[in-house]
Amino acid sequence: MMKFRPLFAALMLTTIAAPLHAADLPRTTAPEEAKLYFIDLKDGATVSNPVTVRFGLHGMGVAPAGIEAAKTGHHHLLINTPLPQDMSQPLPANDNVRHFGGGQTEVTLQLSPGKHTLQLLLGDHLHRPHQPPVYSKPITITVK
């Protein structure tokens, strides 16, 4: 019987000390009046490369990823992709979901010629959308 106690103790410790995943934690709240928007780009605009995108935020502040502070978040730019269906999960990082975890408020992009849909989505310190989510209206631009 004594041989099994260390194994049992190790299993219990692993279960108790298992790391939490971001989706297991309560969502970060955002004020109802928070608004995210594009500063210079307008829906339907025709632009040339490079394309500068400036992020506007009202009712909240910007903080880098990993910094947990009330009423703050950091920007994510969705390019040619819809809002995520599951807002409890951290946002992926790929060519269509650009992260600005350093607290950046603008980016200059090279986009292929043609139509592109852009949308901003604010993420909390864990890259998850807030509750309620804070996102801009999607815009469509044409790159010539």
C-alpha positions in Angstrom: 0.0 0.0 0.0 2.8 2.4 0.8 4.1 2.1 -2.8 1.0 3.7 -4.2 0.9 6.8 -2.0 3.6 8.7 -3.8 2.0 8.0 -7.1 -1.4 9.0 -5.8 0.0 12.2 -4.2 1.7 13.0 -7.6 -1.6 12.5 -9.4 -3.5 14.7 -7.0 -0.9 17.4 -7.1 -1.0 17.4 -10.9 -4.8 17.6 -10.9 -4.9 20.4 -8.3 -2.0 22.4 -9.8 -3.2 22.0 -13.4 -2.8 25.4 -15.2 -5.9 27.3 -16.0 -6.7 28.1 -19.6 -7.8 31.6 -20.6 -11.3 30.3 -21.5 -11.7 29.0 -17.9 -11.3 32.5 -16.4 -14.1 35.0 -16.2 -14.3 37.4 -19.1 -12.9 40.9 -18.7 -15.7 43.4 -18.6 -15.9 46.5 -20.8 -18.1 49.6 -20.3 -21.3 49.6 -22.4 -20.3 53.0 -23.9 -16.9 51.7 -25.2 -16.5 52.2 -29.0 -13.8 51.1 -31.4 -13.4 52.7 -34.8 -11.1 53.5 -37.7 -9.8 57.1 -37.6 -8.9 57.8 -41.2 -10.2 55.0 -43.3 -13.8 55.1 -44.5 -16.1 52.4 -45.8 -15.8 52.2 -49.6 -12.5 54.1 -49.8 -10.0 53.4 -52.6 -6.4 53.5 -51.3 -2.9 52.7 -52.5 -0.2 50.7 -50.8 1.1 51.1 -48.2 -2.1 51.4 -46.3 -2.0 53.1 -42.9 -4.7 52.0 -40.5 -5.2 54.1 -37.3 -7.2 52.6 -34.5 -9.7 54.8 -32.5 -11.0 53.9 -29.1 -13.5 55.8 -26.9 -14.5 55.0 -23.3 -11.5 52.7 -22.6 -7.7 52.9 -22.6 -5.0 50.9 -24.3 -2.7 48.6 -22.4 -0.2 46.0 -23.7 -1.1 42.3 -23.7 -0.3 40.7 -20.3 -1.1 43.9 -18.4 -4.4 43.5 -16.5 -5.9 46.9 -15.8 -9.6 47.9 -15.6 -11.2 49.4 -18.7 -8.2 48.7 -20.9 -7.4 46.3 -23.8 -5.2 46.1 -26.9 -6.1 46.1 -30.6 -6.6 43.3 -33.1 -7.2 43.9 -36.8 -9.3 41.4 -38.6 -8.5 41.3 -42.3 -11.0 39.5 -44.6 -12.3 37.4 -41.7 -15.5 37.7 -39.6 -15.7 38.2 -35.9 -15.0 34.9 -34.0 -18.0 32.9 -33.1 -16.7 32.0 -29.6 -15.7 35.2 -27.9 -14.5 33.4 -24.8 -11.4 32.1 -26.5 -8.1 34.0 -27.1 -7.9 35.3 -30.6 -5.6 33.4 -32.9 -2.6 35.2 -34.5 -2.3 34.8 -38.2 -2.4 36.8 -41.5 -6.1 37.5 -41.0 -6.0 38.3 -37.3 -3.2 40.8 -36.5 -2.3 41.4 -32.9 -1.1 44.7 -31.5 -0.2 43.4 -28.0 2.4 46.1 -27.5 -0.3 48.7 -27.3 0.1 50.0 -30.8 -2.6 52.2 -32.2 -1.8 52.1 -35.9 -0.2 49.9 -38.5 1.1 50.3 -42.1 0.2 47.3 -44.3 0.9 46.1 -47.8 -2.4 44.6 -49.1 -2.9 42.8 -52.4 -4.8 44.8 -55.0 -8.6 44.4 -54.7 -11.3 44.6 -52.1 -10.5 43.9 -48.4 -12.8 43.9 -45.4 -11.3 45.3 -42.2 -12.6 45.2 -38.6 -11.1 46.1 -35.2 -11.7 43.9 -32.1 -10.4 44.8 -28.7 -8.7 42.1 -26.6 -8.0 41.9 -22.9 -4.7 41.0 -21.3 -5.2 37.4 -22.4 -6.1 38.3 -26.0 -9.8 37.5 -25.4 -12.7 39.8 -26.4 -14.2 41.7 -23.5 -17.8 41.2 -22.2 -19.5 42.8 -23.9 -17.2 42.6 -26.9 -15.8 45.9 -28.2 -15.5 46.0 -32.0 -15.8 48.4 -34.9 -18.2 48.3 -37.8 -16.5 46.4 -40.6 -15.4 48.5 -43.5 -14.5 47.5 -47.1 -11.7 49.2 -48.9 -10.3 48.7 -52.4 -6.5 48.7 -52.8 -5.5 49.8 -56.4 
